Amino acid sequence: MLACSDLVCGLHFGVEDFKPDVKSKQLKKGTIPSHFPNHPKQVNAKKSRRSPTKRKIDLPTTELGHSPLKKSNECQWTDDEVVNFQVSFIGTSDSTTQTPPIVLSSEFNQIMQLRLRESQRKYCNIIRRLKLKIKNLKTKLEQKNESESSRHEKLKNVEKHASNGSLKASLLLEQIDVYGKTCPRWSEACIRKCIIWRFKSPRGYEMARQANLFTLPCRRTLQKYIGPSKLEFGFTLLIKERLELEISTINEFDRYTSLVFDEMSIKPTLRYVKQVDKVIGRAHLGKLSSQGDRKLANRVLCFVLKGLSSRIKIPVAYYLTKELDAVQLASTIQEVLRSVEEIGFKVTRLVSDNLTVNVKAFGIICGGVVKSEIVHPCDENRPLFISYDPCHILKNARNLLLDPKRQMFLKKKAVSGKFIRELYERQKNLTIKPVRFLTRKVVYPTRFEKMSVGRAGRIFSTEVISALQLNRINKESNFMESESTIEFLQNFRQWFAVRF
């Protein structure tokens, strides 16, 4: 490794190796000695590597009309055959330079033939790959044409179904029409479905809009169609207009409906709504509310109108309540019943669960004692039926059957759920169970698990009845007195089979 102060002999370097315009001679960076005066000439000669294009040669045809690099069956080179040809290098300035004759031996002929075979094999492989690629491209083009034609046929089929009144096809065509538009216009059917969708799942609706899964109207657009809400309680003017519009589109037979009411729990709190300048959260029964200080509501009383033979299901009134007694509930039921009847609907049945306050309210409406049929308060020529919700009847029957503190009797014989629990205890450790769905949640339900209607229905299933009958026939000790329980389950199962 040379330092900056080291000296070398200048005879071994050319003029071009020194830095120009410098007083003292200095070598350029990276310079290598190339002049050796006392050595042979081949050492001093500078060899520069030519580019690949300059290294190519053109071999002309021979006197026989064949190129020495082409494979020919007519021309075979011999050892004594001499061919004069001109070798011209690419990039040389003198193209007339003649080279001495070259003698082609049999080894050269074999080498040329091998090279020709390799080149032919190489180009055959290239041609084969290109043909395969062309074939694949043709196949993809045919598949694309087929998919486009099938897409056009499907689109025509959708248009045909939409013209026949299919809601699904109409909404699909509308999604195609509004795709990419900044201010789309929506049909009434699309607005209705979007309002229902957003009401049932606001987060799901907004997720579908923000993820661009569908082109859907925004909240303000839906609010314009719904109209402003004044946060009124009871049977409001907006509900009245909705019922009047609905009754104008149905026939006389579809006007027969049931009035269903129920309560749900809410969190007691006050909330100020600046859009209407109101504070909501206190108990309010509409016209029946007192003007004094009202308590914070912890329940919502809802009334829904449901068609007997149609799919009508319309909320007609709701109230915020707390500690509602039977007298107030009976008055509220009669008020909503008269409001619905005045519009034109014919309420044939009142439906609720058998909660204590509901049973007492039904007793007040019936005149003291609950009856299944009474004279209609709004029309003396029509009957009004009083019934309880079948789902609650099923759950209450299950609770009474499994409660050891209460006893039921059928033909002066006790009906008990201990036989069902004994069946569960016997089969819970078995691999193959007589009743596979008889689990702990069915036989020993918690307070939250009692809300499931499906688990309550499993108690009265044919599998449970058949298993109890089999144990009684086999004279099992714990099932000998299960005759009345089996009969009760059979009667209850038969009633529900006819009902549903």
Secondary structure, DSSP 8 states (H G I E B T S, - for coil): ---TT----GGGS-GGGB-SS-SS--B-TT------TTS-HHHHS------TTTT-EE----TTS--TTS--SS----TT-EE----EETT-S-TT-----EE--HHHHHHHHHHHHHHHHHHHHHHHHHHHHHHHHHHHHHHHHHHHHHHHHHHHHHHHHHHTT-HHHHHHHHHHHTTT-SS----HHHHHHHHHHHHH-HHHHHHHHHTTSS----HHHHHHHH-------SS-HHHHHHHHHHHTTS-SGGGEEEEEEEEEE-----EEETTTTEEE-B-B-GGG--SS---B--EEEEEEEEESSS--EEEEEEEEESS--HHHHHHHHHHHHHHHHHHT-EEEEEEE---HHHHHHHHHHHTSS--SEEE-SS-TTSEEEEEE-HHHHHHHHHHHHH-TT--EEETTEEE-SHHHHHHHHHHTT-SS-SSTT--HHHHS--TTGGG-HHHHHHHTSHHHHHHHHHHHHTT-GGGTT-HHHHHHHHHHHHHHHHH-
